[in-house]
Amino acid sequence: MNFSVDRDQLVDVLTGIQGVAERRHTMPVLSHALMTVSGETLTVVSSDLEIVIRCLQPVTAGEPGSIALPARKLLDIAKVLPKETPVKLTVKEGNYVEISSGRSHFRLAGLPAQEFPEMPEKPAGKPVSIDGDLFRRLAEAVVSFASSDETRYNLAGVLMERTEPKEGAFLRMVATDGHRLAMAEGEAGDIGDLFASRKVLVPKKGVQEIRKLAESGPGSIELSASDKFLFAAKGDTEVWVRLLDADFPDYRQVIPRENPLKATVNRDAFAEVLRRVGVMAPDKVHSVKLSFSGQQLEISSTSPDQGEAQDLLEAEYDGPAMKIGFNGRYLQDAVSGISEEKVVLQMKDEVSQVILRPEKDTAYLAIVMPMRIF
């Protein structure tokens, strides 16, 4: 196998697969990218057995063939090669590849292509088109709320489902780690039967990879699903994500129905104060205290070993004076999902969960459990 490819295009393709190529895995081949030349096309595949990414790249081909090459090391080499000079790769005996560009030459050890896992099949159903910017916005709003605890398998992903309000069809994403929850939705047009008969639970890492695909440029992504995989495609890139086989909790039962106390604050000012006060919050729990009184909100943090911080901002609040503690990082994540100028906090008391949402938009909300701060 040998071929020539544009240096910048090779860097772009290899950069796009790095999130999936496993550097420390019991199967060494999973740290590699499968590179196959057929005709005038280079196919690059990366897999961790749960997520598969396949990219197509036009090349000037000499001989067809396949080999698995270390994904990270190949990218490192491509980055230091001269710009505006074609890169030539030639497979030699013993699964070695010679890489040359201008006067630069490298020899890189690979693995036989036969050791790479087989590709999953594309779902049989007709794919549906979803606006890439919509998918990106929904994913960014909720993905940080999914659990990173591998033992909580049913909370380690993002629930995707179709909802039908009075008009149109909406795509809804929900994530929770048991201490907080985020829900975001947006009108997705004609998404057919993609989520009509069931919900899909997509691993957190898989959602992040599809989000990268969605934000790779303007346009839509194509989505389809089988019993085991969610498939996404855009341009010359395809992503398979193995679905989680677990029951997501009934999130509708978690949303508080009566939180009569309401405070409205400026989003940017609230986010900035949380960041400032968070500098002095304890490292493990990131605890901050919100003290509501009249038209003023004081946010403070105390670290027993290092000191304390406090800051003030204006708030529209006419309830009784109240102090309530939170994980400050959770509040920052909730606010980051809001794009409106003002944020509304709906509360009941110092120990009940709080809703954070935009002042006008009803398509997003976050729920955060308070914590006791003495």
Helices and strands as residue ranges (DSSP letters): E 2-5, H 7-17, G 28-31, E 32-38, E 41-47, E 51-58, E 60-63, E 65-70, H 71-80, E 87-92, E 96-101, E 104-109, G 113-115, E 128-131, H 132-142, G 143-145, G 153-155, E 157-163, E 170-176, E 180-187, E 200-203, H 204-214, E 220-225, E 229-234, E 237-242, G 251-253, E 261-266, H 267-278, E 287-293, E 296-303, E 307-314, E 316-317, E 322-327, H 328-336, E 342-347, E 354-358, E 364-368
